[in-house]
Amino acid sequence: MDNSKVQNMVEKSDIYNDSVVFITGATGFVGKALLEKLLWSFPQIKRIYMLIRPKNGIPVEQRFQGFLRNTIFERLREAHPERMKKISYFAGNIEDDNFGLNASDRVELCSEVNIIFHSAATVRFNECLKVAARVNSVATYNLLELCRNMKQLKSFLYVSTAYCNPGRKYVDEKIYPTMPPVDWLQFLTCTRKIPEEYLNRLADYIKGPHVNTYTFTKSIAEQIVNSYRHIIPIVIVRPSIVTAAYREPYPGWIDNIQAISGIMMEIGKGGISSILGDKDMICDIIPVDFVVNAMIMMIHKSRLGSISICNATSGVTNPITWQRLGDLTMKWSRIYPTKRMIMFPNFKYRRNALKHELAVWLLHFVPALLMDLRTLILRQKRRMVTPIAKKFRQACLAGSFFSLNEWIFKNSSRFHFKEIIENGTFPMLYWNLDELNYDDYVRRHMIGINKYLHKEKFTVDSNKWVITKIYWFWIFLHLCFYMLSIYLIF
């Protein structure tokens, strides 16, 4: 590489020097990991703003103080507590006009911000169209309009999804027209003027190949972002299925049960016996710290007039099948069991919807009903299992489109990341998916689920008696079933 190119990259890496950063969705999974990493690895950042709304009757200031006490900031509080003071907040809501900002906050934001990470979104697959459009599409438009007044803005990064083009088998790092063709401006107008109930009924007619409102509204958002490329320096990162941290801030760190992490958690508890999916297809997962590192490195690629895109995916570089992921999940959930285990972790992929439903009722709902009946008879103070079973059945069905289909996400960005890491531009970051050993990663993931989601203290031998007892009960039930079957046949 010639010296001028290296010098240009070094200058670009200085974009974080004395910068003011604004993160939407900072209280979410990806946003939280991004904020922590920026504070940990880029002490030269001047300030990081976040947006917080009151929730469940809890005022904004109280939510902010609770946010600062989150476990993700443990290493910062211990090693660099002074950096926590760089976090500031604005009271607002991305669903409101002008983000719900008051006049003084709006002026402060527009006069100071240099870098924006827009990661706020609703990731619920079964969200009604009106809400998904308001959060994923309209909010993106409102933020870009706000950016027109940000005189110090150097870069705008939009977090999309690798699945925003589901009608295409091969997805390159470029903007594609929506399928079916949708004029984003007309769509935004419709979401404002058409009554919610009527708009939601129209969803199935306008989504095209999109099976849910999430990917559809994210696709619309990409069209909105693309239309501002001549006004604002913009880049896009498209993660696939975001999972627990590989290394940072802590191996296995996870703080939500969205998407596949919730399914893995329920498999570990023995609450899932069947998944509708093709076991031989690639399951494109990406650890959250790889996504965060991609976001941080992509910022310096922003240029007026063009959009650089990164497919933050693993399928091309280091693929894993659904079967392999399932086997590893069962393996490590049996070695490191949770005390919340209700059945022995064991499930099977089924491509046939009818067989899957039959298996769910026989192996999932019937045991759940029996356990709840036992709880009621003995008057135990235990949580009912059947409602949880229904919830995760819906989650599995919502995700079945991804487990029954496969896409090839081209990822030339990985070569760029390797280059700038090796030349010293971002020595504190990493993006080598080849080093991702899935056996070890799923081990970390399952430990992380027990530690961060179940809030259990981890030891190598913890809960061994629980799984031993459940295993022999599981064997006993199978023997009874087979004996009953033989008796009925003969």
Residue pairs with C-beta under 8 A, 6 or more apart in sequence:
1 419
1 423
6 423
9 300
9 420
9 423
9 425
10 424
10 425
12 300
12 425
13 300
13 420
13 425
13 426
15 114
15 115
15 154
15 155
15 299
15 300
16 38
16 42
16 44
16 45
16 115
16 299
17 44
18 44
18 45
18 46
19 44
19 45
19 46
19 114
19 115
19 154
20 45
20 46
20 47
20 48
20 49
20 112
20 113
20 114
20 115
20 152
21 38
21 45
21 47
21 48
21 49
21 113
21 114
21 115
21 116
21 117
22 48
22 49
22 50
22 51
22 109
22 113
22 115
22 116
22 117
23 31
23 34
23 35
23 48
23 49
23 50
23 116
23 117
23 119
24 31
24 50
24 51
24 94
24 116
24 117
24 118
24 119
24 120
24 139
24 143
25 31
25 94
25 118
25 119
25 120
25 121
25 159
26 32
26 34
26 35
26 48
26 50
26 51
26 119
27 50
27 52
27 63
27 67
28 119
28 120
28 121
28 256
29 242
29 254
29 255
29 256
29 258
29 288
30 119
30 159
30 239
30 242
30 288
30 291
30 292
31 50
31 117
31 119
31 120
32 70
32 72
32 255
33 72
33 245
33 248
33 249
33 253
33 288
33 289
33 291
33 292
34 117
34 119
34 292
34 295
34 296
35 48
35 50
35 87
36 72
36 73
36 76
36 249
37 248
37 249
37 289
37 292
37 293
37 296
38 45
38 48
38 296
39 45
39 48
39 76
39 80
39 83
39 84
39 86
39 87
40 75
40 76
40 80
40 83
40 248
40 249
41 296
41 428
41 429
42 296
43 80
43 83
45 86
46 86
47 86
47 87
47 88
47 112
48 86
48 87
48 88
49 88
49 89
49 90
49 109
49 113
50 87
50 88
50 89
50 90
51 89
51 90
51 92
51 93
51 94
51 99
51 120
52 60
52 63
52 64
52 67
52 89
52 90
52 91
52 92
53 60
53 91
53 92
53 93
53 100
54 60
54 63
54 91
55 63
58 66
60 89
60 91
64 89
68 84
68 87
70 255
71 255
71 452
72 249
72 253
72 255
73 84
74 249
74 250
75 249
75 250
76 83
76 84
77 84
90 99
90 101
90 105
90 109
91 100
91 101
91 102
91 105
92 99
92 100
92 101
92 105
93 99
93 100
94 120
94 135
94 139
94 142
94 143
95 134
95 135
95 138
95 139
97 142
98 106
98 142
98 146
99 139
99 142
99 143
99 146
101 109
106 146
109 146
109 150
110 146
110 149
110 150
110 151
111 150
111 151
111 152
112 152
113 150
113 152
113 153
114 152
114 153
114 154
114 155
115 153
115 154
115 155
115 156
115 157
115 299
116 143
116 147
116 153
116 155
116 156
116 157
117 157
117 159
117 295
118 140
118 143
118 156
118 157
118 158
118 159
119 159
120 135
120 139
121 135
121 136
121 159
121 214
121 218
122 131
122 132
122 135
122 136
122 214
123 214
123 258
123 259
124 132
124 214
125 211
125 212
125 213
125 214
125 398
125 399
126 212
126 213
126 394
126 398
127 212
127 213
127 214
128 196
128 200
128 203
128 213
129 191
129 199
129 200
129 202
129 203
129 213
129 216
129 217
130 191
130 196
130 199
130 200
132 213
132 214
132 216
132 217
133 187
133 188
133 191
133 199
133 213
133 217
133 220
134 191
135 217
136 214
136 217
136 218
136 220
136 221
137 184
137 187
137 188
137 191
137 217
137 220
137 221
137 224
138 188
138 191
138 192
140 158
140 221
140 224
140 225
141 184
141 188
141 224
144 156
144 224
144 225
144 228
144 231
144 232
147 153
147 156
147 228
147 231
147 232
148 231
148 232
153 232
153 233
154 233
154 302
155 233
155 234
155 235
155 299
155 300
155 302
156 232
156 233
156 234
156 235
156 302
157 234
157 235
157 236
157 237
157 295
157 298
157 299
157 302
158 221
158 222
158 225
158 234
158 235
158 236
158 237
159 236
159 237
159 239
159 295
160 218
160 221
160 222
160 236
160 237
160 238
161 214
161 215
161 218
161 238
161 239
161 240
162 171
162 238
162 239
162 240
162 284
162 311
162 312
162 313
162 407
162 409
163 215
163 218
163 240
163 402
163 407
164 215
164 218
164 219
164 222
164 238
165 171
165 176
165 179
165 219
166 209
166 210
166 211
166 215
166 401
166 405
166 407
167 179
167 208
167 209
167 210
168 176
168 179
168 407
169 407
169 408
170 407
170 408
170 410
171 311
171 407
171 408
171 409
171 410
172 311
172 410
173 238
173 308
173 309
173 310
173 311
173 410
173 411
173 412
173 413
174 309
175 222
175 223
175 226
175 307
175 309
177 223
178 184
178 208
178 219
178 220
178 223
179 208
179 209
179 210
179 219
180 206
180 208
182 206
182 220
182 223
184 220
184 223
184 224
184 227
187 220
188 224
190 199
191 199
194 202
203 213
206 216
207 213
207 216
208 216
210 216
210 219
211 401
212 398
212 401
222 236
225 234
225 236
225 307
226 307
228 234
229 304
229 305
229 306
229 307
230 304
230 305
231 304
232 304
233 302
233 303
233 304
234 302
234 307
235 298
235 299
235 301
235 302
235 307
235 308
235 309
235 310
236 298
236 307
236 308
236 309
236 310
237 291
237 294
237 295
237 298
237 309
237 310
237 312
238 309
238 310
238 311
238 312
238 313
238 409
239 286
239 291
239 294
239 312
239 313
240 284
240 285
240 286
240 311
240 312
240 313
240 314
240 315
240 409
241 259
241 260
241 283
241 284
241 285
241 286
241 402
242 259
242 285
242 286
242 287
242 288
242 291
243 254
243 259
243 260
243 261
243 285
243 286
243 287
243 288
243 445
244 252
244 253
244 254
244 261
244 287
244 288
244 444
244 445
244 448
244 449
245 251
245 252
245 253
245 254
245 287
245 288
245 289
245 448
246 287
246 289
246 290
246 436
246 441
246 444
247 289
247 430
248 289
248 292
249 289
250 448
251 444
251 447
251 448
252 444
252 445
252 446
252 447
252 448
252 449
252 451
252 452
253 288
253 448
253 452
254 261
254 288
254 445
254 448
254 449
254 452
254 453
255 452
255 453
256 262
257 265
257 453
259 399
260 283
260 285
260 399
261 445
261 449
262 392
262 395
263 272
263 275
263 392
263 395
263 396
263 399
264 329
264 333
264 445
264 446
264 449
265 449
265 453
265 454
266 272
266 388
266 392
267 326
267 329
267 330
267 333
267 345
267 347
268 329
268 333
268 337
268 338
268 341
268 345
268 446
268 449
268 450
269 333
269 338
269 340
269 341
269 342
269 343
269 345
270 341
270 342
270 343
270 344
270 345
270 346
270 470
271 342
271 343
271 364
271 368
271 385
271 388
271 389
271 392
272 347
272 364
272 392
272 396
273 343
273 346
273 347
273 348
273 359
273 360
273 363
273 364
274 347
274 348
274 349
274 350
274 356
274 359
274 360
274 363
274 364
275 322
275 326
275 347
275 348
275 349
275 350
275 356
275 396
275 400
275 403
276 349
276 350
276 351
276 353
276 356
276 396
276 397
276 400
276 403
276 404
277 322
277 349
277 350
277 351
277 400
277 403
277 404
278 322
278 349
278 351
278 403
278 404
278 406
279 321
279 322
279 323
279 326
279 349
280 321
280 322
280 323
281 321
281 322
281 403
281 404
281 405
281 406
282 315
282 319
282 320
282 321
282 322
282 406
283 320
283 321
283 322
283 324
283 325
283 403
284 313
284 314
284 315
284 319
284 407
284 409
285 314
285 320
285 325
286 312
286 313
286 314
287 436
287 441
290 312
290 430
290 431
290 433
291 312
293 417
293 426
293 429
293 430
293 431
294 310
294 312
294 413
294 417
294 431
296 426
296 429
297 416
297 417
297 420
297 421
297 426
297 429
297 431
298 308
298 310
298 413
300 425
301 308
301 416
302 308
309 413
310 411
310 413
311 409
311 410
311 411
311 413
312 411
312 413
313 409
313 411
314 320
314 433
314 436
315 407
315 408
315 409
316 408
316 409
316 410
316 411
317 411
317 414
317 433
317 434
318 433
318 434
318 436
318 438
320 438
322 349
322 403
323 349
324 438
325 438
325 442
326 347
326 349
328 438
328 439
328 442
328 443
329 345
329 442
329 446
330 345
330 346
330 347
331 442
332 442
332 443
332 445
332 446
332 447
333 345
333 446
334 344
334 345
334 467
335 443
336 443
336 446
336 447
336 450
336 458
336 460
336 462
336 463
337 345
337 462
337 463
337 464
337 466
337 467
338 449
338 450
338 454
338 456
338 463
339 454
339 456
339 462
339 463
339 466
340 454
341 463
341 466
341 467
341 470
342 367
342 371
342 385
342 470
343 367
343 470
343 474
344 467
344 470
344 471
344 473
344 474
346 474
348 359
349 403
350 356
350 359
351 404
360 393
364 389
364 393
365 386
365 389
368 385
368 386
368 388
368 389
369 386
371 385
372 384
372 385
372 386
374 380
375 382
375 384
375 385
414 431
414 433
417 429
417 431
418 431
418 432
420 426
421 427
421 429
421 430
421 431
447 458
450 456
450 458
451 457
451 458
456 462
456 463
